[in-house]
Amino acid sequence: MPAALKPAAEVAPRPKAKPPIRLLFIEDSENDVILLLHRFRDAGYAPTYRQVMSEAEMREALSDEHWDLILCDHNLPGFSAQAALRLLQDLALDLPFIIVSGVMQEDEAIAAMRAGAHDYLSKNKLDRLIPAIERELREAGNRREKRQAEQTLRQSEARLRALTDNIPGVVFQMSYTPEGMLGFQYLSEAAAMLFGTPADELIGGTAGWMNWLLAEDVPGFIEAAQVSSDNLSTLNWEGRIQLASGELKWINLRSSPRLSEAGAVVWEGVMWNITHSKRVEADLRESRSQLAALSNHLQRIKEEERERIARDVHDVLGGTLVAMKFEMSLLEAKLEANPAQSRERARNVGRMVDDAIATVGRVTRELRPGILKDFGLAAAIESQGEDFAQRTGIACNILCTDHDLNPDYDTSLALFRVFQEALTNVSKHARATAVDVRLMQEGDEVVLEISDNGCGLAPADLRKPRSFGLRGIRERLTSLGGRLDLSPTIPQGTRLTLRAPLLPATADEHPNPHRSQHP
């Protein structure tokens, strides 16, 4: 019968392999180092180590390599755990530091723990070695992760601060205060430019900034914030603030709400200074209003001009022609009976014909100044001045220093129309008895100067919303790249100086040199 089989001897399970570990021993006994290494190997570690016995060796080891753990004897000849801890702190290194000593008094152990040691063990009782080391390694890892997280947070805050401080708008965080108002928890540095007050003085839950809101804008802001809070929708609001300095500013506040951990609504967004754009918008509306008014005025002037021309043609020219027909009928009846009376009738007809011709010429010149294209700007101004003097009785003295001055047709036409407008204003408003006109060239500009001895212009006259005459003159000159200058004359009156770039006339715009200088 075969012998009974003996059970195989149980084999102790091998410990689970642990990650590599680097140990720095501050120890003068090599046997104690070997004993400690044996404990690590039994626990599944594959340690890499170095043994030092002095401060110089420890400093060199710490500068040369990275270590996971320091195991230190309490007292070595010429070196101690207290000195090793001071060196570690001087180098600002956070390494688990465990004292492993044969004999150590309790008061010494307490002093070492207060100096920065993480634990102390007796060489005669090493059962706690591996658990104590693993605990301190975990704590060191937690401290390292915390430091990295804090460094990452500081870097993120620095990047956020750099970003927000370079945004033209004010980056803010805002929430309700206990009083039910809205105050800032955060403001970027741009707040100093917007509010004229450092950001730090506006942070901290105070809602004092809302006192700057204009009273008529406050209800709209509170209502917009309430709707945003109830629906967690974007808050987009525009309103005005009046600072302590008295300056009035427009702001646009745009932010997104969220719920904090405490359940309170917090808004985060950007506030912009839109004062300039609001002013531009207001100026644009005013400009559009003025343009609309000017357009209506020009249309009215156009209709008035048509009415005047129609009246001239109907009343003057039509009446003259009717009278001519009547005189011709009488002439025909008296031709043989009374030759003397017939001759007088014939002379009357001749005078009527002259009046009709003059009326046709004047109306034609005002409608289309053909003399301007045929004879040039100087001749057209002289002719218009003569007509003005005859019609109004106001003396018109014209001096053209250079009859060869020949601007392009658009410039000539604009200056001529402005001249007509200026004379019309003189006859209507100036109460003048004389007008002096000068046409000349200054550098690359053609200059037309019109002076009267009338009542002059007050500053308030220039700001009248319906001063279409001067506004029309400015617009016409601006379109040419020119300008209008207004100044008083001595002892009284007004001087208008019109300047426009002198562009040479094209070949088909040159006046006809073969015609006489008067129409």
Secondary structure, DSSP 8 states (H G I E B T S, - for coil): --------------------EEEEEE-S-HHHHHHHHHHHHHTT--EEEEEE-SHHHHHHHHHHS--SEEEE-SEETTEEHHHHHHHHHHTT----EEEEESS--HHHHHHHHHHT--EEEETTB-TTHHHHHHHHHHHHHHHHHHHHHHHHHHHHHHHHHHHHHTSSSEEEEEEE-TTS-EEEEEE-TTHHHHHSS-GGGGBSS--GGGGGB-GGGHHHHHHHHHHHHHHT--EEEEEEEE-TTS-EEEEEEEEEEEE-TTS-EEEEEEEEE-HHHHHHHHHHHHHHHHHHHHHHHHHHHHHHHHHHHHHIIIIIIIHHHHHHHHHHHHHHHHTTT-HHHHHHHHHHHHHHHHHHHHHHHHHHHHH--HHHHHH-HHHHHHHHHHHHHHHH--EEEEEES-TT--B-HHHHHHHHHHHHHHHHHIIIII--SEEEEEEEEETTEEEEEEEE-SS---HHHHT-TT-HHHHHHHHHHHHTT-EEEEEE-SSS-EEEEEEEE--B--GGGS--TTS-S--
